[in-house]
Amino acid sequence: MDDILLVYVTCANIEEARRIGQTLVGEKLAACVNLRAHETIYIWQGVPEHGEEIGLLAKTTRNAYPALQARVLELHSYELPCIVAWPITAGLPAYLDWVRAGSSGF
């Protein structure tokens, strides 16, 4: 099961998140993408910031991750986007098989 990843990306707005998500799924770099609005607090270039972002959660495979990351970097508006991944250590086997099949476009 350690070949499945959950990738978290923060986006500037819903339009950017949808565009990136649709591209990742359309190019089979991710089987599924969920979008969630949230408030963010951070420091950027020494200045405290506060605002709204859209969190994108992509289900993909370890093999597809390098191409997914490269594609997000091509499409993203941020100078330094948050792109992090966590391995999935357990899950419904049939669902994980579906993620594998849907992330085969790399």
N, C-alpha and C positions, 0 to 999 in steps of 0.2 A: 504493500500500500504506500510505501514511501515515495512512489513515483508521482503521486498526485500533490499538487500545490494549490494553496489559496493565496492569490496575489491581491494586495491592497494598493490602490493608487488613489491619490487625492487629485481632484479636478477643480478648476476655477468656477465652473457653473454646470448646470444640467445639460446645456447644449454640447459642451466639450465632452462631458462624461458619456453622453449618448453616442456621439460621433466615435469616440475611442472604443466604447463597448461594442457598438455595431460592427466596427472594423475588425476587432479581435474575434468576434463570433463568426462574422462573414468570411474571414480568412482562415477559420478553423485553428486559430491560435489559442482559443479558449472555448470550452463547451457552453459556458453560461457566464453571464455578468449580471450582478445585482448592483443597483445604485441606491445610495442613501444620503440624504442631506444631513449635514451636521455643522455645528459651530466649532471654530478652531481658534486656538490661542497659541502663538509661537513668537520666536524672535527671528527676524530676518535682517541680515547685515547690521546687527547691533540694535535694531529698533523693535520694540514690542509691537506685535500685530494682533488683530482680532477680526474675525470675519466668518463668512459662510463658505463652505466648500461642499463638494459632492464626493463621497467616498465610493469608489468602484471596487467591487470584489469579483475577481475573475477566477473561475475554476479551470485549471489547466494541468499539464504534466511537466515534470522536470525537464524532459527533452524539448518541449515547446517553449519553455521559459525564456531562453536567450532571444529567440525571434520575437516573442511577445514583448519583452523589455525594449528591444530595438524599435519595434513598431510604436510603442507608447511614446518613446523619446522623439520619434519623428512627428507624431501628431499632437504632442502636448505643448501648451502655451507657457508653462513655467520654465524658468532657467534651471531649476533643480527640483524636478518633481519627486514626490514620495512614491517610490516603487519598492515594496518589500513583499517577501513571500514566506509562507509558513508551510511546512509539510503536513499533510493529512495522515494521521497515524491510525485512524479507524474510520469506518463508514460502511454504509450498505454496499455490499459487493456489486450488485447490479448497477447502482448509481455510479460507483467509481469506474466501472467498465464503460458506462455512458460518457463520463468525462474523458476517458482515454480515447474513445472513438471520436468525440467531438473536438479533440485537440490535436488532430493529426495533420494539420495543414502546414506545419513548419517545413 
